[in-house]
Amino acid sequence: MSFKTLSAKTAAALDVSLMSTLGYKLEQLMELAGLSVAQAVYSNYKPTEYPNIVILCGPGNNGGDGLVAARHLKLFGYENIKVYWPIIGKNLFYKNLKTQLELFNIEIIQEEDKLTENSNLENLNNILKDSNLIIDSLFGFSFKPPLRQPFDSIIKTIIKYQKEENKIIFAVDVPSGWDVDNGPNKESGTENYMPNALISLTAPKPCSLKLSNNVNHYLGGRFISQSIADKWDFQIPKYDGVNQYVKLN
């Protein structure tokens, strides 16, 4: 199944349009995006086989998608979910999401000391050792290289666990550190980073064309009307039943 892609510039403009003239709110879009992430994860990585999930969340909207996904995954039967959130977003909505996670007994992990270039990320390493699945929800389509600390070290750490201990990485919208239009790049140290799965949100970004053939690629975000898709020149997939995602390959 082949789909048109949305450049970083176009995706940003569409996002602004959705939350202005088209009447959506950020919280609404984030809830639907997070639900689609959780459904896509559940479709291929069942809780009986992957009970221990670590979700890496950034301070922006992509991190918010991961926080919402954590709540839904808990409801889907994943008992041991840990959210690694090194820098908590300042928007009131993130405080609300944090409260929701606490109500679901989902542990939020941070490092005890202020993160610097020399931080050993002890807490992150401890939870990654016992994980079966890592969800990369650090950065989305608004990211521009290079990666800065502490995220540079965080990405290097999950790449190490993927390569040395065969941990599975499921990326949200864009593999963190990739150039949204051009894919993995040396400037952010992600030239060797390839997730095991990716869910594109709303529409695939050009970097998704750089995915290896064995990467599971999903599309989520079932809230776009045909008129919106026509105006912005992208395609709406045929979703199955009540699913909020489709598999593209």
C-alpha positions in Angstrom: 0.0 0.0 0.0 1.6 3.2 -1.1 0.7 6.7 0.2 1.7 10.3 -0.5 3.9 11.9 2.1 3.6 15.2 3.9 6.7 17.4 4.2 7.6 18.9 7.6 6.4 22.3 6.4 3.1 21.0 5.1 2.5 18.9 8.2 3.0 21.9 10.4 0.7 24.1 8.3 -2.0 21.4 8.4 -1.6 21.1 12.1 -2.2 24.8 12.5 -5.2 24.6 10.2 -6.7 21.7 12.1 -6.6 23.7 15.4 -7.8 26.9 14.0 -10.2 27.1 11.0 -11.1 23.3 11.1 -12.3 23.4 14.7 -10.1 20.7 16.4 -8.4 21.1 19.8 -4.9 19.9 20.6 -6.2 17.6 23.4 -8.7 16.0 21.0 -6.0 15.3 18.3 -3.6 14.0 20.9 -6.2 11.6 22.3 -7.0 10.2 18.9 -3.3 9.9 18.0 -2.4 8.2 21.2 -5.3 5.7 20.8 -4.1 4.9 17.3 -0.6 4.3 18.6 -1.8 1.9 21.3 -4.0 0.0 18.9 -1.1 -0.4 16.4 1.2 -1.6 19.2 -1.4 -4.1 20.4 -2.0 -5.4 16.9 1.5 -6.9 16.6 3.0 -6.9 20.2 0.5 -8.6 22.5 0.8 -8.0 26.3 1.3 -11.8 26.9 4.5 -11.6 24.9 5.6 -8.0 25.6 4.4 -7.3 29.1 7.1 -4.7 30.0 6.8 -1.5 28.0 9.0 1.6 28.3 7.6 4.8 26.7 10.1 7.6 26.1 8.2 10.9 26.0 9.5 14.3 25.0 8.3 17.7 26.2 6.1 18.4 23.1 3.1 17.1 21.3 4.8 13.8 20.3 5.5 13.1 23.9 1.9 13.9 24.7 0.8 11.2 22.1 3.0 8.7 24.1 1.4 9.7 27.4 -2.0 9.1 26.0 -0.9 5.8 24.5 0.4 4.7 27.9 -3.1 5.0 29.4 -4.7 3.1 26.6 -2.1 0.4 26.7 -2.8 -0.1 30.4 -6.4 -0.6 29.6 -5.5 -3.0 26.8 -3.8 -5.3 29.4 -0.2 -4.3 29.6 0.5 -4.5 33.3 4.0 -3.1 33.5 4.3 0.2 31.7 6.9 2.8 32.6 7.0 6.3 31.2 10.5 7.9 30.9 9.8 11.6 30.7 13.1 13.5 31.2 11.7 17.0 30.6 8.0 17.5 31.5 6.0 19.7 29.2 4.9 23.0 30.7 1.4 23.1 29.2 -1.4 22.5 31.7 -2.6 19.6 29.5 0.6 17.7 30.3 -0.1 18.1 34.0 -3.5 16.6 33.4 -2.0 13.7 31.5 0.5 13.2 34.3 -2.4 13.0 36.8 -4.2 10.4 34.6 -1.1 8.2 34.5 -0.8 8.4 38.3 -4.4 7.3 38.6 -3.6 4.2 36.4 -0.5 3.5 38.5 1.8 4.1 35.6 5.2 5.0 36.9 6.8 8.1 35.6 10.6 7.9 35.6 13.1 10.7 35.6 16.8 11.0 36.5 17.6 12.1 40.0 20.3 14.6 38.9 20.1 17.3 36.3 20.9 15.8 33.0 24.2 16.8 31.3 26.4 15.5 28.6 28.1 13.2 31.1 25.0 11.8 32.7 25.0 8.0 32.9 21.2 7.8 32.6 21.1 5.2 35.4 17.3 5.2 35.7 16.8 4.8 32.0 19.3 1.9 31.8 17.6 0.2 34.7 14.2 0.2 33.1 15.4 -0.7 29.6 17.2 -3.8 30.9 13.8 -5.4 31.8 11.8 -4.0 28.9 10.3 -6.1 26.0 9.2 -3.1 24.0 10.5 0.5 23.7 8.1 3.2 22.4 10.0 6.2 21.0 7.7 9.2 21.5 10.4 11.9 22.0 10.1 14.1 18.8 7.7 14.4 15.9 7.6 16.3 12.7 8.6 19.6 14.2 12.1 18.3 15.1 15.1 19.9 13.5 18.6 18.5 13.9 20.9 18.4 15.8 19.8 16.5 18.9 20.7 18.2 22.1 21.3 16.8 25.6 19.8 14.8 27.2 18.1 13.4 24.1 21.3 12.8 22.3 22.4 10.3 25.0 18.8 8.9 25.3 18.7 8.0 21.6 22.2 6.5 21.7 21.2 4.4 24.7 18.1 2.9 23.0 20.1 2.2 19.9 22.6 0.3 22.0 19.9 -1.8 23.6 18.3 -2.5 20.3 21.6 -3.7 18.7 23.1 -5.5 21.7 20.0 -7.0 23.5 17.5 -7.1 20.6 15.1 -4.7 22.2 12.2 -3.7 19.9 11.7 0.0 19.2 8.3 1.3 18.1 8.6 4.9 16.9 5.7 7.4 16.9 5.3 9.6 13.7 9.0 10.1 13.1 12.0 8.1 14.5 13.4 10.6 17.0 16.5 12.4 15.7 15.7 11.7 12.0 15.4 14.7 9.7 11.6 14.7 8.9 12.1 15.1 5.2 15.4 13.2 4.7 15.5 10.5 7.3 18.5 9.4 9.4 21.4 11.8 9.5 24.9 12.2 11.0 24.2 15.6 12.4 21.9 14.1 15.1 23.9 10.9 15.3 21.0 8.8 14.0 22.5 7.6 10.8 22.4 4.0 12.2 19.0 4.3 13.9 16.3 2.1 12.4 13.2 1.3 14.5 11.5 -2.0 14.3 8.1 -0.3 13.7 6.8 3.1 12.9 3.3 4.6 13.1 2.9 7.7 10.9 0.2 10.1 12.1 -2.3 11.8 9.8 -0.1 11.0 6.8 3.4 9.5 6.3 6.3 11.9 6.3 9.0 11.8 3.6 11.5 10.2 6.1 9.3 7.1 6.2 10.5 6.3 2.7 13.9 5.6 4.3 12.5 2.7 6.4 14.0 -0.7 5.8 11.8 -3.3 4.1 11.4 -5.3 7.3 10.1 -2.4 9.4 6.4 -2.6 10.3 4.8 0.7 9.1 1.4 1.8 10.3 -0.7 4.9 9.7 -2.9 6.3 12.5 -5.1 9.3 13.1 -8.6 8.5 12.0 -10.1 12.0 12.2 -9.5 13.5 8.7 -12.4 14.1 6.3 -12.1 13.5 2.6 -12.5 17.2 1.9 -9.5 18.0 4.2 -7.4 15.3 2.5 -8.3 16.6 -0.9 -7.4 20.2 0.0 -4.0 19.1 1.4 -3.3 16.5 -1.3 -2.9 13.3 0.7 -4.8 10.1 1.0 -7.1 8.6 3.6 -6.7 4.8 4.0 -9.5 2.3 4.3 -9.7 1.5 8.0 -10.9 -1.9 9.1 -14.0 -1.7 11.3 -13.4 0.5 14.3 -9.6 0.4 14.1 -7.8 3.7 14.4 -4.8 2.5 12.4 -3.9 0.6 9.2 -0.8 -1.3 8.3 0.9 0.1 5.2 3.3 -2.8 4.5 
